[in-house]
Amino acid sequence: MATSNVLIEDFEALLEESFGQVTSIEGSVVKGTIVSIENDMALIDVGLKSEGRVAVKEFASPGQKSELKPGDIVEVYVERLEDRNGEAMLSRDKARREEAWAQLEGAFNGNERVTGVIFSRVKGGFTVDLSGAVAFLPGSQVDIRPVRDIGPLLGTPQPFQILKMDRRRGNIVVSRRAVLEESRAEARSELVASLKEGMVLSGVVKNITDYGAFVDLGGVDGLLHVTDIAWRRINHPTEALQIGQTVKVQVIRFNSETQRISLGMKQLEADPWEGVDVKYPVGTKFTGRVTNITDYGAFVELEPGIEGLVHVSEMSWTKKNVHPGKIVSTSQEVEVMILDVDPNKRRISLGLKQCMGNPWDEFASKYPTGTEIEGEVKNITEFGLLVGLPGDIDGMVHLSDIDWETPGEEAIQSFKKGDMVKIKVLDVDTDKERISLGIKQLTSDPFASGAASLKKGVVVTCTVTQITEGGIEVQLSDGMTGFIRKSDLSRERSEQRPERFAVGEKVDAKVTNIDAKSRKVTLSIKARETAEEKQAMAEYGSSDSGASLGEILGAALRQGEQAAKTDD
């Protein structure tokens, strides 16, 4: 009897121990064996009186298929020993979550990175699978820069930093940006330490401004100035670059103190300016494209990277004060001539008008000096008349070349803008682009013809035309103008008074000078009287013979009157 009681007590103890062990696995992770797979469900034996079922998809990573098969040993979470169907309630997700939480807490406490997979988008960010535990990735923590397309990151294992954990609430917040910034800082330090001028690196265009682009070299930014993008002219960086583009650049300058980095792309290409003076000899003509127009001229691209300037003075033979934009337009193909090449200053001077005929040369060839043509008065200036000529050029009729007799200031008043006038070509200076014209040259010079028949020393009869303080102006019979100075009006000083003469009065005077340059004849009554006195003295005696001067002159005067009557 005693033995029987002992056996009963031992059995109860074993039963209680066994039941306690079974009860203790509820709410914990246990290992089980896959018995079979039916209808996407795996039947798992975990050592209980009945198996449990778990969806096969719980054993697969996000976006992947499960490779589960009968006989595999797996870990599952026991939620309940039996459900209403008498089967154990198991969960692979919870098992993974429990396991993951333990590992994540260790990583969080040790400030270590964890690996996860972004598998879906939610409001404000994304969800990340951290080996079974689901974490939240805020949109601002995805990358250092805003990411437009998250597609390439989905389903790909990525390193993350745990920012916050709350196991009781089941909340985990992670950051991919923190990992990138840390890696960036490390890479930056390594890059800055090894950075040298002349190095060739790959980078990503981070930002574009009017003056250039900032390129991310992997933790450190460098400036790629617009003038260093290409050898050809680039007005704005967007013509050659776009944000996110990967480019190969060379370090041009690096300041280790300020850590400023200047980059260049064109330096990786051959310099087109090498041997430019040989490729583009002075005097040759080439076809180029207008790339830019300024107030002082236009830039013409001869080849990519080689530009020359057509100064406004070299654009047209005739259009002097016109904006270059009215002669050429951007992108226009033009023919230009090489005027000067300076390889050191990387400058080429071009000429546009040199590829067209010089209108002054053509005019000189077609209308040589002495040719009579007709033109329109374009403008009246203080110097004379500006006359339009064939070839869209102008010539000048100077004031002194308008009329032989009338002063230029008076003669010019008879003309007005738009008048058609006949002119004679006097001179063509092609170098100075000047053409001298004349109107008075169309007729012969009356002074020249009159002067040819007039000789110094002859006595002529002239008419008084004007009385001045210094003498009198007279007109000769052939229309020439003369002047008798006050001191030459008489041999007697008392008679040297201009006011004793009247306009229209005829006087006899001796020609004392003919000045072709000033076009004036100088005469003298005094000289005529002195000559007559000498002649009378010679013919009718002298005061030494006893005759008075009055008697001698009286005899000469009577002789002259008698001769005049005889002629009549």
Sequence and secondary structure as in RCSB ss.txt:
>XXXX:A:sequence
MATSNVLIEDFEALLEESFGQVTSIEGSVVKGTIVSIENDMALIDVGLKSEGRVAVKEFASPGQKSELKPGDIVE
VYVERLEDRNGEAMLSRDKARREEAWAQLEGAFNGNERVTGVIFSRVKGGFTVDLSGAVAFLPGSQVDIRPVRDI
GPLLGTPQPFQILKMDRRRGNIVVSRRAVLEESRAEARSELVASLKEGMVLSGVVKNITDYGAFVDLGGVDGLLH
VTDIAWRRINHPTEALQIGQTVKVQVIRFNSETQRISLGMKQLEADPWEGVDVKYPVGTKFTGRVTNITDYGAFV
ELEPGIEGLVHVSEMSWTKKNVHPGKIVSTSQEVEVMILDVDPNKRRISLGLKQCMGNPWDEFASKYPTGTEIEG
EVKNITEFGLLVGLPGDIDGMVHLSDIDWETPGEEAIQSFKKGDMVKIKVLDVDTDKERISLGIKQLTSDPFASG
AASLKKGVVVTCTVTQITEGGIEVQLSDGMTGFIRKSDLSRERSEQRPERFAVGEKVDAKVTNIDAKSRKVTLSI
KARETAEEKQAMAEYGSSDSGASLGEILGAALRQGEQAAKTDD
>XXXX:A:secstr
 HHHHHHHHHHHHHHHHHHHHHHHTTTSEEEEEEEEEETTEEEEE SSSS EEEEGGGGS TTS     TT EEE
EEEEES  TTS EEEEHHHHHHHHHHHHHHHHHHTT EEEEEEEEEETTEEEEEETTEEEEEEGGGS SS  S  
GGGBTSEEEEEEEEEETTTTEEEEESHHHHHHHHHHHHHHHHHH  TT EEEEEEEEEETTEEEEE SSSEEEEE
GGGT SS  SSGGGT  TT EEEEEEEEEETTTTEEEEESGGGS  TTTTHHHHS TT EEEEEEEEEETTEEEE
EEETTEEEEEEGGGT SS  SS GGGT  TT EEEEEEEEEETTTTEEEEESGGGS  HHHHHHHHS TT EEEE
EEEEE SSEEEEEETTTEEEEEEGGGT SSS HHHHGGG  TT EEEEEEEEEETTTTEEEEESGGGS  HHHHH
HHH  TT EEEEEEEEEETTEEEEE TTS EEEEEGGGS SSGGG  GGGS TT EEEEEEEEEETTTTEEEEEH
HHHHHHHHHHHHHHH  GGGT  HHHHHHHHHHHHHHHHHHH 
